[in-house]
Amino acid sequence: MTRPFPGAPKAEWREWAFAVRREQPDASAAVVEALRDFLHAQGARRVLAYHALPGEPDVSALQADFELLTTRTRFRPERHLTLHPYATATEVSRAGYLQPPTTAPQLPLGSVDAVLLPGLAFDRHGTRLGYGGGFYDRLLLGYAGLLVGVVWSALLLPELPGEAHDVRVGWVATERGVQPCNGNASTGA
């Protein structure tokens, strides 16, 4: 499948990214190793992570080194994410990933040192191609901590379509290591 042109609709980019992701071998151990070293060097202790969907890099092995949190998707009263201890994720969400039950203890975003952000693709400017719900954009609006996109290197691109409300990451982690976006070595983007 041919990569869409930069101005193509996000739906075309998502279709392309899903196809590319299906072809990637699982190199989660290399991603975790790179993240472990990077997060330790940054002094991170409490990290918001995700439970991987099929085809995403699995970062769950970081539990041995960091206090991991994860999200629960909520649809009422408005669409948003809440944060909970990683190990409490025992229910399957509508999207198919593990999430905590509604009764799991909640923690504030301000207590998080770093956020590991899943995505279909990222670009070298920190733009994320997500799944289209805007949940992370709403959650991370105004967050000043470390934002790290996590993706396979085949899905780290020169440019993706973005919108003004998109939260951008300062770093991207792949199986080849962690690199700053657009020369950005600050905590956020």
N, C-alpha and C positions, 0 to 999 in steps of 0.2 A: 504494500500500500504506500502510495506517495505521500510525503509530508505536505500538509496544507500550507498555503502561503500565509505570511504573517497576519494579514488582515482578514483571513477566513473566519467564519463564525466559530464560536467556542464548541458548538456541537460537532463540527467537523474535526476539530483538534481532539476532542474527547474520543471520538470513534477511532482516529488514528492512534492515539496513545494507548487505548485498550488493546488494539491489535499488536502494537510493538511490545507492550508489557507481557502479553501472553507468550512471546517468543524468548523472554529473558530467563536464563538459568537462575536458580535461587543462590544468591551470594550474600545472604543475610549475615552470615558469620563475619565477613569482611566489613560490611556496613557497621555492625555492632562494634567491632574492634576499633574502627576509625572514630566512631562516636564516643566510645569509652575514653579513649585517649584525649579527644578534643574536650569533652565535658569535664573531665578531671582537670585539664589545663585551665579551663575557664572558672574553676572553683564551684561548679554546679553540684548541688546535693539533691534538691527536689526537682524532678523533671516530669513535665506533662508529656506522656507518650500515647500511642494509639495501639489498639489491637488490630493486627494486620488482616486485611481482606486478602483473598486469594490473589497472588501475583505481586503483592506489596512486600517490600523488605520487612522482615519480622524483627522488631527491636526488643522483644520481650526478655531476651537474655540480659539486658541492662539491669534487670531487677536485682542481680547479684551485687551491683556496685552503687546503685542510686535508689532513693525513695521515689518510685514511679507513681504517678497519678494517671488517670484516664478519664474519658468523658462519657457522659450519658446524653443522648439526644432527647430533647423534650420538645413537644409540639404545642403545648398549652401552658399558659395563655398565649404565648408567642413562641416561635421556633428559636430555640437556643440550646446551648450546651452547659452542663454542670460538671464539676470536677470531683472525683472520688478516688480513694485508694485503688491502685491498679489491680490488686488481687481480688477485689470485690466484684470484678466483671464476670458474671455467671449467666447472664441472659443474652440471647441472640437478638440484635436490633433488627429493625425493618430492612436495613441495608446488608445484614448478614454478618456483622462483626460482633464480638463480645462486648457487652456493656454492663455496668453495675445496675442492680435493681433500684427502683425508685426510693427504697428505704435506706440505701447505703449512705454513710456519712459524707457530707459535702465539705469541700475545702475551697478557700478563695484563690483566685488566679494570682493575686498579689503575693502569695506565699511560694510561688513557683520561680525557680532560678532559670529554667530553660524550657522551651516548648519544641518538641519534635513534631513536625507537621507533615502528615502524609499528603500525597498528591499524585495525580496522573502524570504530570510533567512539571518541571520548573525551568526558568530560563536564567541566564547569567546575570540578570538584573534583579533577581529575587521574585519575579512574578510566578505565581502558582496557578496551575490549571487544576482546579478541584473537580468535585462531582456535581456542582451546580446548585447546592443548597444554601451557600453563604454562611453556614454555621460558624466556621472558624473565623471568617471576616468579622462577624458580629462579636464573637468571644474576644478576639485579640485587638479590637479597636482600642487604641491608647496603651496597649501593653508595652512596657519599656524594657523587658528582659530579653534574653537571648532567643532568637527565632531561627530554627534550623529546619530547612526542608529536607525530606528524606525520599530518595527516588533512585532508580537504576541509572547508571551513567548514560545509557542509550536514550534516556528521557530528560537529560539535562541539555537544553537547547540554547541557541544564540538569542532567540526572541519568541515570545508568546504574546497573544492578544491579552490586554489587561484593561481594567476599568479603574476609575478614581477610587472606588471604595475597597479595592482589593488590598489586603494586607500583604506586604512584601517581606520576605525573609532576608536576613543578613548573611546567611550561610546555607550551603547545600551539601548534604552528606550522600555519598554514593559508595559503591564497593571499591572505588578508587581513592577514597579519602574525603576529607571535609575541606571545602574551599569557600573563600568569601565571595559574595556576589558583587560584581562591578567594582572590585577593589575595596569593598566595604568590610572593614574589620571591626566595626562597632557592634554593640549588642543587638540592636534592632536594625530595621531597614529604613 
